[in-house]
Amino acid sequence: MAVQTGLGEPRGPWFVSPELDPDGRGWSDVPGSAGPAGRRSWRGRLLSAAAVVALSTVSGAAAGTWAADRDVPGPSAASAAPVPAELVTAAGKTVPGVVSVMVGGRSGTGASGSGFAIDNEQHIVTNDHILARGGSGPVTVETSDGRRLAAEVVGRAPDSDLAVLKVPASAGLPPLPLARPNATRVGEPVLAVGSPLGLAGTVTAGIVSALNRQVRIGNGRHTAVQTDASINPGNSGGPLVNARGEVVGVNTAIATIDGNGSIGIGFAIPIDQVQQTADTIIGKGG
């Protein structure tokens, strides 16, 4: 599937893509929905939006463009339903295992996001694009109780936009349980946990909006879990958990209208892909 970059008008309906060119524009076409060249009209207008990788950096989050030939839900689309009591318990269990991830930054540049512990050996899963944006600078994590720890990069998988870090055993981060593969269902309540805009330990609630959504993740197209839980820059790498506190995915990207933040369309890498990639990285790196 081709990605068009540059300053020209997009052709046909375009979908969310974290792959962006230096000018901040980037589009990825939807399978089976190619349209004529030039500006496409539906009800006399073309709806445009920005695809924003949920990543907080000193220089700001990267943005691309998403246009679709159907109505785009606005901010009111975000879930406003009451939070089930079991999610309160799930949040309490999840937050201690989630960390803020900071890369570089000494020269005025750097990147930050989120991550979470997956085992008692203190391996931490996060997004690879956080490390890529931060360059070769040191990696530090901050725990929910405010401790800052140097982190080792165990390995990276740019193709799937995942990376594994490791902190000293003395960190004592509680590993988060992982949901069973293919057990996630559309409509079930979920929480997104992370550090949007540097606000550590932030929890937002929503539901699983769709499964097997085709989006561009890392260096290729992958299936993703779509959610309406509020995800913003800095949430990248944080967990999306179900009402039992089990991780169902890694929050990676969002769609926005004109770059104005979450509109209730977020995407997470499914946990089966996460577990397979993390196991491979850990097996190679120790």
N, C-alpha and C positions, 0 to 999 in steps of 0.2 A: 504494500500500500504506500503510495507516494505521499511525500510531504512537500507542500509548496511553501516557499519562503520568499520574502521580498516585499516590495511596497505596492505591488499591483493589487487590483481587486480580486478577492477570492472567487473561484468558479464553483457554482453549485452549492449545495448544503455542506457545511463543514462542521467537524466535531472537535471536542476538546483535545488538545495535545500539549503536553509539557515540553515538547521539543520546539524551541523557539530560536529565531535567528537573532543576531546582535542588534537588529533594529527593533526588537520587541514584537515582531509579527511572526505568526506561524499557523499553518492550517493543516489538517489531516482529513482527507475525504472519507465519507461514510460508504461502506461497501454497498454496491447496488443502488446508489442514489446520485449518480453523476448528473449534472445539469449543464445547461448551455453556458458558454463563456460569457463573461461580463456580469453586470449586476443582475441578480435574480430578484423577482418581485413576487410577493404573496400578499394579497389584499393591499397592493399598491406600495409596499414597503419591504425593506430588508432588515431583519432584526439582527443586531450585532451584539456580541458580548466578548468578554476577555476570558481566556483560559489562564488561570493563575496556579502555578505550582505552590502548594501550601508550605512556603519556605520563607522565614523571616531573615533578612540580611541587612547589614548596615546601609547598603545602597538601595534597598527596597526589593520587593518581590518581583520576579520576572513575570511578564504578561504576554499573552498572544491574543488571537482573535478567534471567536467562535460565532458563526452565523448559521442560522437554521431556518428552514422554510416552514416552521410551525411556531405557534405561540411559545414564548419563553416565560416560564413562571417568574414572578417577581419576588421581592423579599417576603411577601405574605405567604409564600409557599412553604416556608420553614415550619416545622411542626410546632404547634403551640399546645399540644395535648398535655394533660396532667402527667407528671412523672410517676410511674408505678413504684410502690414502696420497695420492691426488690431491687430497683436500680440504685436506690440510696445505699443499700448494703453492698451492691456490686461496686459502686464508686469508692466506698470506704476500703474495700479490698484491693482495688486497682491502683489508686493514686500512689501508695508507697513504693510500688514497683516501676513507676514511670519516672524518667529523668529528662531534664533539658540537656540538649547536646549543643556544644559551642565549638566552632572550628576556626582557628586563626583569629584575625581581628586586630593584631598589634599594629599593623600599618594602615588602619582605617578601613580595611576590608575584612570580610569574614562571613560566616554563615551560622545560623542557629536553627534548631528544630527540636524534635523530641525523640525518645526511644524508650524501650522497656526491657526488663530482665526476662530471660526465657529459661534459665536454669540456675542451679545452685552454684555453678562455677562462675557465675556473674558475667555471662555473656549477655550483651545488649543488642537488640535488633533496632535498626534505624533505616532511613532512606539514604541511598548512595548519593543522590543529588545534593544533599547537605554537605558531604565531604568534598564533592566536586566543586561546589560553589566556594568552599572555604579554602581551596588550594592545598598547599603543603603545610599549613600551620598546625600547631598542636591541637589535639582534641581533648576537650574537657567536658565532663558531665556534672550536672548539679542535681542532687537528690531532693526529694520532697521535703526533707528536714533542713535543707540549706547547705549541705556539705558539698564542696567542690572537689572532684577527683580527676586525676589524669587518666585518660583512657587510651588503651592500645587498640589499633585497628587490626583486627584479626584477618579480615578479608572483605573484598567488595565484589558485587555482581552488578555492574552497570546495566547489563541487558534487562534485568528485572528491577532495577532501581532499589536494590537492597544492599545493606552492609551490616557487618557484625563487629561490635566493639567488645572490649573486656576491661573490667575494672578489678582492683584488688579484692581478694576474698573477704577482706575485713569490711568491705562496703555493706555487706549484709542485705542486699536488695532482695525482696521477696519475689521469686519468679512468678509470672502470670501464667495461669493455666491456659492451654490452647483448646479451642473448640474442635470437635471432630470434623474431619474433612467432609464436605457436602452436607453438613447438618444445618447450615444457616438457611433460614426461610424468609421470604419476602413478607414484610409486615411485622416482623418481630422487633421489639424495642432494643435499642443499642445506645451505648455511650461512646463519645469520642473524648479521649483524655490526652492532654498534652500541654504545650506552652505557647499558645497563640500570642503573637506580639510580645513574647517574653513573659507572659503571665503564667508562671509555673503552676501545675496542679489544677488547670482549668478543666472542668467537666461539662459537656453539653449533651443533651439527650435528643433522640430521634428514633427513626425506624429504618429497617432495611428497605430501601425503595425499589431496588431491582438487583438481580444477579446476572452474572455473565455479560456485563456491559462491556463492549469493545472500546477500549481507549488506548492511547499511546502511553506506555509506561517504560521508562528507561530508553533502550535503543530499539524497541519494537512494540508491536501491538499485543496487548494481553487482555484477558477478561478481568473485570473488576467488580467489586461490590459497590453499588450506589447507595448512598444514605442521605437523609435530610438533616442529620445531626450537624450543627454548626461547626464548620471547619474553616480556619483562617490561617494566614501566614504564620508559621511557627509550629503548627500542628503536624507537619510532615514527620513521619517516622513513629508517631504515637499510635497507641492501640485503639481499635474499634472493638468494644466488648459487648457481649450480650448480657441479659439479665442475670445470668449465673456468674458473671465476672470472667467469662472465657473470651479470649481474643479471637475474633472472627476475621480480622484483617488489619493491615497497616495503612493508616491514613496517608494519602500521597498527593492528591490533586483536587482542585475545586473548579467550578465554573462560576464566573461572575458577570454581571452586566456593567460594562464600562469601568471595570476594575474596582467596583464599590463594595467588595467583600462578599461574604457568604450569602447565597440566595437559596440555600437548601439543596444544592446539587454537589455532592462530594463523592470522591472515589477512593476505595481502599483496595490494596492488594489482598486477595483471598488467603486465608490462613494456610491452606494446603500448599500453595506456592511458596509462602513465607517459610513454612517448616522445612520443605524440601531444600530450598536455597540455603537456609541457615545451617541445616545439617551438613550440607556439602562444604560450606565455608569452614565450619568448625572442624570437620573431619580433616580438612587440608591444613588448617592453621593451628589447631590445637586449642 
